[in-house]
Amino acid sequence: MSWLQALPQGGFALQHARWRDGAWGPSATVITGDDWFVNWADFPSVVPLNATTWAAHWLQQKPASVYSYDVRVAVSRDAGASWSAPMSPHDDGTPTEHGFVTLYAAGDAMQAVWLDGRHTGGGHDHAAAAAGAMTVRSAIIGIDGRRAGTDVEIDARAWRLLPDGCCAHGRRRVVVYRDRSDREVRDIALVRYSGGRGRSPHTSTTTAGKSTPAR
């Protein structure tokens, strides 16, 4: 289990603990910070990729505005005892929202998938006609904590990544999220990875085979 612990001097600590033999073990800290974006909906994680390799993420605030923050990721090679230097899976550098992250194992590395606001111009009202679209993007990160290549776009217009919206089984990887059409239809979409690349999204329907605009 992982959580954010408010610190007496200000800021937060990203902490985790393990359930063993019917009881919780002692808490351990991944990292602390006083410039994080903390809210009730989009929260950090500590994810075991296998028995010894773990990944953690949190959101680091930019000074430009409240809704301007980056994804930060660290990797542990010793089951959470120590962590690599933080890095970001994206390199756009825009003062916009990046969040709702899922981390999961991808072969000998890991994959990060997140909601990316680089095209929104920093606006928080994603429904506004003048605002650019939020996108779903992904990057492969090695167990050394380094990104393998650049991040890639999975969907050019989306609304929200679902909780635990990504998974991997062997060589098969799947990303599930709430899509957003030009007509403001918001259906569940699924993308399967094959040969290291994502296929076109497959979108569900909601009412008698016909999608309906969200309210």
N, C-alpha and C positions, 0 to 999 in steps of 0.2 A: 504494500500500500504506500502511496505517496501523497504528500500534502504540503501546503504552504504554512509556515509557522511565523507569525508576526514577532519581530525582535524588539526587546525593550528600548533599544537605542534608535529604533526606526528601521524600516526596510523589512525584508522577509528572508527566510531560509527555505530552500527546497529540500525537504526531508523525506526519508523512506524508512520502512521497517518491514521485517519478514515474519510471517506466521509459521511457526515451527512447533511441532509436538503439542499442539493445543494452546499455544500462547504466543503473544507478540514479543519479538526480540527487541533489543534496544534500537532507538532511532539513530539514524546517521544522516549527515548533511552532504548534499551534492555541492551546493554553492549558495552564497548569500548575495543580496543586492538591495540597493535603495533606489533603483531607477527602473523597476519592473512595472509592466502593465498587469494589474491584478483586477480581476472581475469574477463574477459568479458563473459565467457561462464558458469562458475560454481559459482553461487552467493548465498548469504544467503537468508533466508526467515523468515517471521513471519506469522504463520498460525492459524486462529481461529478454534479450534476443536469444540467448541460450544459457547454459548453466553459469558461464563466467563472463560473457560479454553482455553488458547492459548499455542502454542509451537513456538519456534524459533531455528534456527540452523545457524552456521557459520563454517568456516574452519580455524583451528589453525595450523600454520606452526610448523614443527619440525626443529631443527637446522641442521639436517644431510645434506639436499639438498633442492633445490627449489621445487622439486616435491615430497615432503615428508610432509604430513599434515594429521590431524585428524578431524573428524566430532565432533563438540561440540553442545550440545542441552541444552536448558533451558525451563522451564515451568512456565506459569503464571496462577494463580487461580483467578485473579481479572481483567480479560480483558486487560492485558498489563500494569497495573499500577506498579506491582512489579514482580520480576522473581526469580526462584530458582537458586541455585548454578549450574554452568555448569557441564555437564557430557558427557561421550562419549558412543554411542550405541555399539561400538566395543571395544574389549579388547586385540587385537592381539599384540599391541605394536610395530609393524614393522614400519620402516621408509619408508613408501610407501604412495601412493595416496589413499585417501578415500574422496569421494565427490559425486556430482550430487544427492543430497538428496531429498527425498519426505517424508513429514510428514502428516499423516492423522489419523482421529479418528478410533479406533478399540474397539468398545464396551465402557467399562468404562476406557479404557486406550488409548494409541496411538501407532501407528506403524511407525517405521522409516525404510526406504528402501534406500540403497545407492550402489554406485559402489565401489568395494573394491579391492585394489591392493596388498594385503598381499602376494600373490604368485608370484608377478612380480619381486621380488628382488630389487625393487626400481628403475627399469628402466622406462623411460618415453616413449620409442619407443615400444608401445604395439604390433606393427606389426613384430618386430624382432623375428626370430625363437627361439633365446635363451631366450626370455622373457617368464615368466609364464603368465597365462591368468588372465585378470581382471574378477572378479566374481560379482554377484549381491547377496547382503546379506540383512538381515532384523533382527530387534529386536523389542520387545514390551517394551514400557516405560510407567510406571504408571504416573498418574497425580501428584504424589509426586516427580517426577523427577528421579525415580530410575528404572533401567532396571529390567525387569522380566525375569530372567534366562539369558542364553547366546545368542549371535546372531547366526543366522542360515543361511546356504547357500541356495539361491533360484536357482541359475544357476552357474555352474562351469566355464563357458566360455561365456563372453558377451562383448559387445562393448560400449553401452551407454544407460543409462536410458533416457526415453523420458521426455520432460517437462510435469509436472503434470501427470506423468506416473503411478500413483497409485490412487486408489479410494476405497471407502467403501460405501455400501448401506445395512444398517441393519447388518446382520451377514455375508454378502457377501463382500469379499475383492478381488481386482484384481490388479496385477502388470503388467505393459506393458513396454517393453524395446526393444532395438535393439540387437538381438542375434548375435553370431559369431560362425560359425561352424569351424571344422578343415580345411575345404576347403576355408575359408575366405568368406563364404556366410553370408551376414548380412541381416537378415530378421527381421520383427517385431514379437516378441514373447509375449505371454500372459500366465500368471500363475494365476489360481484361488485358493483362500484359502478355505478350507473346513475342519471343525472340528479342526481348529487351525493349520492345516498343508497345505503347498503348494502342489498342484498337479503338474504333469509333465508339462513342458512348451508346449504350442501349438504355432507352428510357421507358419507364413503366407508364401505364395508363391508370386513370383513377376512377372514371365513371362510365360504366358500360362500354369500355374500350375507347372512350374519348377523354382527353385531358381537359381540365377546367382551370381557368385562371385563378391564382391565389388571391385572397382578400387581404 
